[in-house]
Amino acid sequence: MPTDTPTTEQKLATLIDLLSCGDQDEHEIARIVGICHQAQQKPAETLVENYGKGADQVAQYDPQGVTAFVIFVELEDYFAVSDTVDELHEQVVEAFETPQLPDFPYDSNTFQTVSDYFQWLDAQLLIHHPAYRLMHFGQSYTHDFQTILVRRDKAESLLALCVDLNLEAEYCE
């Protein structure tokens, strides 16, 4: 009896579609899935071939993170990456065509932790851009934060796919 269990490639295609909020066409998604598949077979060679000398370090130091690295590099324009929450906030604000989020509250915040900031940001997103929420995805090798805005109604599916594909992802909370 045949099963309708999606293949790894289909799961990756769905994940890429969810991470890009449906912005990538099927040919671009297939190209990225192809690189991910190639990187699973020959990680170091694929990373060097597609991203240059030095990219193979990911395969050496974080072999489990190769797929997430490929997805991050290929969808880099969708990510907000930063060392500080105020810089991260600026990138989140700029992600919207018509930004409505307030500026970072330098003088009036009561944030004691990064979690406090993320809770405040999620409340602001619910008010101004309720269809979106911020998530951590993959492992940043150079910054403290590697985040992406995703459709709130698709976030649970996205997290389930990441668990299934053994990719690092979580809500920014």
Salt bridges, closest charged atoms under 4 A:
GLU9 OE2 - HIS37 ND1 2.79
GLU28 OE2 - ARG31 NH2 2.64
GLU74 OE1 - ARG31 NH2 2.34
ASP83 OD1 - HIS143 ND1 3.02
ASP122 OD1 - ARG152 NH2 2.79
ASP153 OD1 - ARG151 NE 3.94
ASP164 OD2 - LYS11 NZ 2.36
GLU173 OE2 - ARG133 NH2 3.77
